[in-house]
Amino acid sequence: MAHKEKKQKKSFGFFWTILFLLALTVFCFSAYQLFDIYRNYKQGVDEYLSVAHETVVRNQEPLVVKEQAETEDVPLVEPEEVTYQPPEVNFDELQQMNPDVLGWMEIEAIPDISYPVVQAEDNAYYLKHTFKKTENSAGSIFVDYINSPNLTDCNTIIYGHNMKNGSMFGKLKELYEKEKYKDSRYLWICTPAGKYRYEIFSMQYADVNSETYTLFQEHNKEFGAYLERMRDKSEVDLGVKYLSKDDYVITLSTCTSNDQVRFVVQARWVATY
């Protein structure tokens, strides 16, 4: 009888040893995954900080308007006085790093969103490659491969990851959720041709297959009606009364916790400096 109890205790001890080893293995594997994620995040952040340090300066000289948005059928709305200084970018240096670069984007209300913008031959490459083409889950801020590289399409779509550490478009939703739009409704895309200022007119949660991602061939009535619908779908009224078929629009898109839903910010061009 004692021999039988001893055997049972031994089997019971062996079971808990195996269970402990399995738990330890799972813990170590999870810890490694977390470390790997953190390492990727840090590498991505460090790279973009380095790129900004090497190519971006702040110029305090007053901005001079080169061109303003104006149409025949919509009254010209003067943009608010520009007190924000957009980045001054050394595009020669930037293009040596990566010839895919189109410009540099910065959001006034969230200056942490300040990144080079690139474009590839498809929409897959820069999902997992940084500006310096390093493989990294942070990816890049990139323009849809179908769009024109000079921002002259009716609707230019720009994608970025919703990174958990707040990098890339990780803070984009703060425009709505933390009401950052009250600080400023403007963003910039700086290119070798000029500094383009855009006014935000819509913030919405959009289905991945919704009309929000429609690309238009021309500035027609359909495009004008589309803009009105996008403004009406905004989570908040941003006070943009006049939208026109002649507008040039950018659509910023990032993922959410729902695979079928994206957070989208849309803005129209108001002036070039």
C-alpha positions as a Python dict, from the first residue, in 0.01 Angstrom:
ca = {
    (1, 'M'): (0, 0, 0),
    (2, 'A'): (282, 240, 91),
    (3, 'H'): (458, 153, -234),
    (4, 'K'): (144, 245, -428),
    (5, 'E'): (110, 582, -251),
    (6, 'K'): (476, 659, -317),
    (7, 'K'): (426, 584, -687),
    (8, 'Q'): (121, 812, -701),
    (9, 'K'): (313, 1097, -534),
    (10, 'K'): (595, 1053, -782),
    (11, 'S'): (352, 1066, -1078),
    (12, 'F'): (183, 1370, -928),
    (13, 'G'): (520, 1548, -886),
    (14, 'F'): (619, 1464, -1243),
    (15, 'F'): (289, 1612, -1370),
    (16, 'W'): (350, 1945, -1191),
    (17, 'T'): (709, 1956, -1315),
    (18, 'I'): (591, 1919, -1676),
    (19, 'L'): (320, 2179, -1620),
    (20, 'F'): (574, 2422, -1471),
    (21, 'L'): (815, 2370, -1762),
    (22, 'L'): (535, 2431, -2014),
    (23, 'A'): (432, 2748, -1833),
    (24, 'L'): (792, 2863, -1821),
    (25, 'T'): (832, 2798, -2193),
    (26, 'V'): (518, 2997, -2274),
    (27, 'F'): (636, 3282, -2049),
    (28, 'C'): (982, 3293, -2210),
    (29, 'F'): (835, 3282, -2560),
    (30, 'S'): (590, 3564, -2477),
    (31, 'A'): (868, 3769, -2318),
    (32, 'Y'): (1081, 3725, -2631),
    (33, 'Q'): (791, 3832, -2853),
    (34, 'L'): (736, 4144, -2643),
    (35, 'F'): (1106, 4222, -2653),
    (36, 'D'): (1111, 4175, -3031),
    (37, 'I'): (811, 4408, -3071),
    (38, 'Y'): (974, 4669, -2847),
    (39, 'R'): (1301, 4638, -3040),
    (40, 'N'): (1120, 4691, -3371),
    (41, 'Y'): (936, 4991, -3232),
    (42, 'K'): (1258, 5145, -3103),
    (43, 'Q'): (1448, 5081, -3426),
    (44, 'G'): (1168, 5245, -3625),
    (45, 'V'): (1149, 5549, -3396),
    (46, 'D'): (1527, 5590, -3385),
    (47, 'E'): (1552, 5574, -3763),
    (48, 'Y'): (1291, 5843, -3821),
    (49, 'L'): (1443, 6067, -3555),
    (50, 'S'): (1777, 6028, -3732),
    (51, 'V'): (1625, 6114, -4072),
    (52, 'A'): (1456, 6423, -3928),
    (53, 'H'): (1778, 6532, -3755),
    (54, 'E'): (1973, 6504, -4081),
    (55, 'T'): (1724, 6668, -4318),
    (56, 'V'): (1481, 6898, -4131),
    (57, 'V'): (1529, 7245, -3984),
    (58, 'R'): (1286, 7511, -3859),
    (59, 'N'): (1290, 7837, -4053),
    (60, 'Q'): (1146, 8137, -3869),
    (61, 'E'): (1115, 8352, -4180),
    (62, 'P'): (756, 8456, -4268),
    (63, 'L'): (578, 8240, -4524),
    (64, 'V'): (488, 8386, -4862),
    (65, 'V'): (178, 8262, -5044),
    (66, 'K'): (253, 8127, -5392),
    (67, 'E'): (-97, 8007, -5475),
    (68, 'Q'): (-438, 7985, -5309),
    (69, 'A'): (-742, 7768, -5367),
    (70, 'E'): (-1006, 7958, -5562),
    (71, 'T'): (-1296, 7847, -5780),
    (72, 'E'): (-1564, 8010, -5991),
    (73, 'D'): (-1864, 7860, -5812),
    (74, 'V'): (-1747, 7871, -5451),
    (75, 'P'): (-1646, 8188, -5262),
    (76, 'L'): (-1281, 8202, -5168),
    (77, 'V'): (-1243, 8141, -4796),
    (78, 'E'): (-930, 8302, -4660),
    (79, 'P'): (-737, 8053, -4446),
    (80, 'E'): (-660, 8150, -4090),
    (81, 'E'): (-342, 8350, -4037),
    (82, 'V'): (-43, 8119, -4055),
    (83, 'T'): (158, 8132, -3734),
    (84, 'Y'): (279, 7772, -3754),
    (85, 'Q'): (620, 7712, -3905),
    (86, 'P'): (623, 7399, -4123),
    (87, 'P'): (948, 7207, -4160),
    (88, 'E'): (1221, 7321, -4395),
    (89, 'V'): (1336, 7002, -4563),
    (90, 'N'): (1662, 6926, -4742),
    (91, 'F'): (1509, 6719, -5022),
    (92, 'D'): (1843, 6663, -5197),
    (93, 'E'): (1966, 6481, -4887),
    (94, 'L'): (1633, 6307, -4839),
    (95, 'Q'): (1620, 6179, -5198),
    (96, 'Q'): (1972, 6043, -5166),
    (97, 'M'): (1847, 5834, -4874),
    (98, 'N'): (1542, 5716, -5067),
    (99, 'P'): (1441, 5831, -5417),
    (100, 'D'): (1083, 5716, -5345),
    (101, 'V'): (1025, 6021, -5125),
    (102, 'L'): (749, 6260, -5237),
    (103, 'G'): (740, 6504, -4949),
    (104, 'W'): (728, 6557, -4575),
    (105, 'M'): (400, 6565, -4383),
    (106, 'E'): (329, 6735, -4052),
    (107, 'I'): (4, 6792, -3860),
    (108, 'E'): (-14, 7122, -3673),
    (109, 'A'): (-218, 6992, -3378),
    (110, 'I'): (-4, 6679, -3343),
    (111, 'P'): (354, 6779, -3436),
    (112, 'D'): (473, 6429, -3343),
    (113, 'I'): (320, 6323, -3674),
    (114, 'S'): (608, 6459, -3880),
    (115, 'Y'): (740, 6209, -4134),
    (116, 'P'): (868, 6170, -4489),
    (117, 'V'): (605, 6049, -4734),
    (118, 'V'): (695, 5786, -4992),
    (119, 'Q'): (534, 5594, -5279),
    (120, 'A'): (613, 5248, -5418),
    (121, 'E'): (492, 5042, -5712),
    (122, 'D'): (238, 4872, -5485),
    (123, 'N'): (74, 4928, -5146),
    (124, 'A'): (244, 4631, -4981),
    (125, 'Y'): (613, 4723, -4967),
    (126, 'Y'): (599, 5020, -4727),
    (127, 'L'): (361, 4843, -4493),
    (128, 'K'): (667, 4659, -4359),
    (129, 'H'): (959, 4877, -4463),
    (130, 'T'): (1077, 5205, -4316),
    (131, 'F'): (1187, 5512, -4508),
    (132, 'K'): (1540, 5371, -4531),
    (133, 'K'): (1389, 5044, -4661),
    (134, 'T'): (1467, 4858, -4342),
    (135, 'E'): (1225, 4572, -4278),
    (136, 'N'): (1022, 4683, -3977),
    (137, 'S'): (660, 4655, -3864),
    (138, 'A'): (644, 5035, -3825),
    (139, 'G'): (647, 5071, -4202),
    (140, 'S'): (624, 5416, -4360),
    (141, 'I'): (378, 5692, -4437),
    (142, 'F'): (301, 5627, -4803),
    (143, 'V'): (79, 5744, -5087),
    (144, 'D'): (-143, 5496, -5271),
    (145, 'Y'): (51, 5361, -5567),
    (146, 'I'): (-232, 5455, -5805),
    (147, 'N'): (-214, 5824, -5712),
    (148, 'S'): (-6, 6081, -5896),
    (149, 'P'): (320, 6149, -5707),
    (150, 'N'): (278, 6529, -5731),
    (151, 'L'): (-47, 6553, -5526),
    (152, 'T'): (-251, 6673, -5823),
    (153, 'D'): (-524, 6407, -5806),
    (154, 'C'): (-872, 6492, -5683),
    (155, 'N'): (-823, 6257, -5389),
    (156, 'T'): (-477, 6149, -5277),
    (157, 'I'): (-482, 5865, -5022),
    (158, 'I'): (-204, 5843, -4765),
    (159, 'Y'): (-163, 5540, -4537),
    (160, 'G'): (18, 5489, -4207),
    (161, 'H'): (19, 5228, -3931),
    (162, 'N'): (-165, 5286, -3604),
    (163, 'M'): (139, 5196, -3393),
    (164, 'K'): (82, 5115, -3027),
    (165, 'N'): (379, 5330, -2921),
    (166, 'G'): (217, 5632, -3087),
    (167, 'S'): (456, 5655, -3379),
    (168, 'M'): (352, 5686, -3745),
    (169, 'F'): (-28, 5742, -3745),
    (170, 'G'): (-59, 5605, -3391),
    (171, 'K'): (-175, 5946, -3264),
    (172, 'L'): (-392, 6041, -3561),
    (173, 'K'): (-714, 5950, -3380),
    (174, 'E'): (-625, 6208, -3112),
    (175, 'L'): (-754, 6471, -3354),
    (176, 'Y'): (-1100, 6337, -3274),
    (177, 'E'): (-1075, 6140, -2948),
    (178, 'K'): (-874, 6407, -2763),
    (179, 'E'): (-1028, 6696, -2960),
    (180, 'K'): (-690, 6808, -3090),
    (181, 'Y'): (-869, 6959, -3389),
    (182, 'K'): (-964, 7245, -3157),
    (183, 'D'): (-595, 7340, -3143),
    (184, 'S'): (-562, 7346, -3522),
    (185, 'R'): (-748, 7214, -3826),
    (186, 'Y'): (-449, 7234, -4059),
    (187, 'L'): (-173, 7007, -4182),
    (188, 'W'): (117, 7042, -4423),
    (189, 'I'): (282, 6844, -4698),
    (190, 'C'): (615, 6998, -4791),
    (191, 'T'): (766, 6909, -5129),
    (192, 'P'): (1049, 7043, -5345),
    (193, 'A'): (783, 7247, -5530),
    (194, 'G'): (641, 7417, -5219),
    (195, 'K'): (472, 7383, -4884),
    (196, 'Y'): (109, 7275, -4926),
    (197, 'R'): (-133, 7363, -4648),
    (198, 'Y'): (-454, 7161, -4605),
    (199, 'E'): (-766, 7228, -4400),
    (200, 'I'): (-929, 6929, -4229),
    (201, 'F'): (-1299, 6899, -4309),
    (202, 'S'): (-1382, 6540, -4206),
    (203, 'M'): (-1285, 6282, -3946),
    (204, 'Q'): (-1466, 5951, -3965),
    (205, 'Y'): (-1454, 5577, -3902),
    (206, 'A'): (-1487, 5421, -4246),
    (207, 'D'): (-1539, 5067, -4367),
    (208, 'V'): (-1241, 4937, -4564),
    (209, 'N'): (-1462, 4896, -4872),
    (210, 'S'): (-1649, 5225, -4836),
    (211, 'E'): (-1665, 5502, -5095),
    (212, 'T'): (-1425, 5703, -4878),
    (213, 'Y'): (-1140, 5543, -5074),
    (214, 'T'): (-1276, 5640, -5416),
    (215, 'L'): (-1023, 5783, -5660),
    (216, 'F'): (-1164, 6025, -5916),
    (217, 'Q'): (-1033, 6085, -6267),
    (218, 'E'): (-1154, 6443, -6291),
    (219, 'H'): (-1298, 6734, -6095),
    (220, 'N'): (-1663, 6679, -6179),
    (221, 'K'): (-2002, 6700, -6009),
    (222, 'E'): (-1963, 6346, -5877),
    (223, 'F'): (-1648, 6447, -5695),
    (224, 'G'): (-1815, 6756, -5555),
    (225, 'A'): (-2107, 6546, -5425),
    (226, 'Y'): (-1861, 6297, -5276),
    (227, 'L'): (-1692, 6574, -5077),
    (228, 'E'): (-2026, 6686, -4937),
    (229, 'R'): (-2101, 6331, -4823),
    (230, 'M'): (-1759, 6295, -4662),
    (231, 'R'): (-1811, 6619, -4470),
    (232, 'D'): (-2154, 6499, -4354),
    (233, 'K'): (-2002, 6171, -4230),
    (234, 'S'): (-1754, 6354, -4006),
    (235, 'E'): (-1775, 6270, -3636),
    (236, 'V'): (-1770, 6643, -3561),
    (237, 'D'): (-1861, 6959, -3751),
    (238, 'L'): (-1530, 7119, -3844),
    (239, 'G'): (-1691, 7436, -3974),
    (240, 'V'): (-1599, 7397, -4341),
    (241, 'K'): (-1900, 7542, -4521),
    (242, 'Y'): (-1774, 7546, -4878),
    (243, 'L'): (-1645, 7243, -5065),
    (244, 'S'): (-1601, 7235, -5440),
    (245, 'K'): (-1553, 6987, -5721),
    (246, 'D'): (-1235, 7185, -5793),
    (247, 'D'): (-1083, 7105, -5453),
    (248, 'Y'): (-771, 6892, -5411),
    (249, 'V'): (-810, 6653, -5119),
    (250, 'I'): (-586, 6423, -4919),
    (251, 'T'): (-726, 6127, -4725),
    (252, 'L'): (-519, 6002, -4429),
    (253, 'S'): (-603, 5645, -4332),
    (254, 'T'): (-497, 5422, -4044),
    (255, 'C'): (-620, 5095, -3897),
    (256, 'T'): (-828, 5045, -3582),
    (257, 'S'): (-889, 4751, -3349),
    (258, 'N'): (-1153, 4636, -3601),
    (259, 'D'): (-990, 4488, -3914),
    (260, 'Q'): (-1281, 4610, -4127),
    (261, 'V'): (-1276, 4972, -4005),
    (262, 'R'): (-1028, 5253, -4058),
    (263, 'F'): (-994, 5594, -3896),
    (264, 'V'): (-983, 5857, -4170),
    (265, 'V'): (-896, 6226, -4175),
    (266, 'Q'): (-968, 6426, -4490),
    (267, 'A'): (-835, 6770, -4572),
    (268, 'R'): (-853, 7006, -4869),
    (269, 'W'): (-572, 7213, -5014),
    (270, 'V'): (-604, 7582, -4927),
    (271, 'A'): (-270, 7735, -5019),
    (272, 'T'): (89, 7678, -5129),
    (273, 'Y'): (379, 7869, -4972),
}
